Every structure is written in C-alpha cells, then in structure tokens.
Amino acid sequence: MRIEMNDGVGLAVERTGRGAPLLLVHGFGGAKEDFADHLGALAEHADVAVFDHRGHGASDKPADEAAYSLDRLMADTLGVADALGWSQFRLLGHSMGGMVARRLVLAHPERVGALVLMDTSSGPPPGVDPAIVAVGVQVARTEGMDALKAAFDELDPLATPAYERLLTERPGYREFCDRKWAAQAAEMWTALATEMVHQPDQLDALRGVTCPTLVLVGEEDHGFLAGSRDMARVVPEAQLVVVPDAGHSPQFENPPVWFAAVDDFARVHRRAA
C-alpha cells in the first residue's frame, strides 16, 4: 500500500499478519525488504508493517534537502502507525531506524509498547568522521551518487567479515545492495548523513524509557558494540543480545539467532502493545 504523509510525500508500506502491531524501521540506505526474510514467520503472531523511508526504495523522493531530517522520519513513522490504526505498537529500529525509534520513544512514550534498538547508537554513529561525511556530501552534490558510491565502496565503515561472507555465500545479495543504493535520493543522503554525525547524544535521556526494551547488536559491529552495551545498561531492565558471527545487519548475517531474539521478545511483549 501507499500512505501519504501530511506534507504530501507518499511512503511505500507493506503489512501482513494478525496480532499485536509490530513496526520494523530500516536504516540509512536500506529498504523495507531488509526484513523480508522474516515477515512471514513474524506474521504468524503479529500484525507486521514495514515501509521505505522517504528518499529510499519505492517511496517518494523529494528533491529538497529540507524535506529530510530525523524528526521528519519520526513523524513519518508515527504517520504510518496512525494510518494503520495503531494507537500503540512494538517498534524495532535498525541503525538510522534505531535513531528514529530512540527519538520516538523519548518524545511519544505512550505510543511504544515495546522497543528493539538494533545496531544503533544513542547519538552520532561511533567511528564516523564528520569531516569525511562532509566530503561525501560535497561529492554527492557536485558529482552525483555514482561517484559517491565508488568512494564509499572503498571506505565503507560498516564492512565486516560477516558482510563479506554474505556477499560471497548468498546469491543476489550484492545486487540487492546495489539496488538499494541506486534507489536513494541524493538530497536524502546529504541531509541525513550530515544530521546523523552532528546529532546530540541522548544516552542519559534513555534512563527514562519505561517500556520493555531489547538492545540487539552484531558481534562484529564494533563501532556500535560498546554503545549498545551502554544503552542496555542505562535503559531500565533492558535486555542485551549480541549476535555472534554477525556485523551491522544480523538479520541477514546470522538469521536464526537474530530471529530467535526478536521473535521471543515480540511474543513475550505482545500484550504490552
């Protein structure tokens, strides 16, 4: 389905299953298909929705950097939930999607019945140099996304042995990643990359989260590992799961362990939603 936001931007949304609501939010440069392998099994006990952020995938791509911000993505996430009729829902956010989920639970705690923070951070992405991001922004603005991809492929800070293994062992995965990259709007990349590296750290604010929380991170996702442990430490009674043999996308890199953690958490906390 397609859901229009209050500024006229249309988002591509997929919904399946029955049960307590569960909304899965993808990361920077990702797509709703990042969760496709698991939707069928989750839908056995949940009303599951995924969507493409604006500037990604099959959603609209405004040609104005001002149309993109983390707060705008938070509003979009709430807009999707509102359109689906969900007053409260369980929320999983991956990477940048986790930053959106973090903002949402802090600003609108009554909407989130249970929270999964997946391979994300309480503030700027650890280990990402703002100066390098600024160079990438300039390349995207002046030379385009193809030139940026060539540079990004050489400097990718999220590459891990698990990711390289996946490229080798899963047919079509490299092409899937290339399609996601090609579906990004340059204006989205420049606006959100800049904001992410300069956003304030909200670690201390996470002490006020009251809903059940799972912090999930790949063992090889070294940039996000320490921060994930910090978030699990400060969020009251949060559960931490470190997925072995996985990097920044454990749902692809170690699917059985990732799914068991998310599915168990979702089942336990479905009444909370």
Summary of the structure (lengths in Angstrom):
residues: 273
radius of gyration: 17.2
end to end distance: 23.0
largest distance: 50.4
contacts: 966
relative contact order: 0.17
helix: 49%
strand: 17%
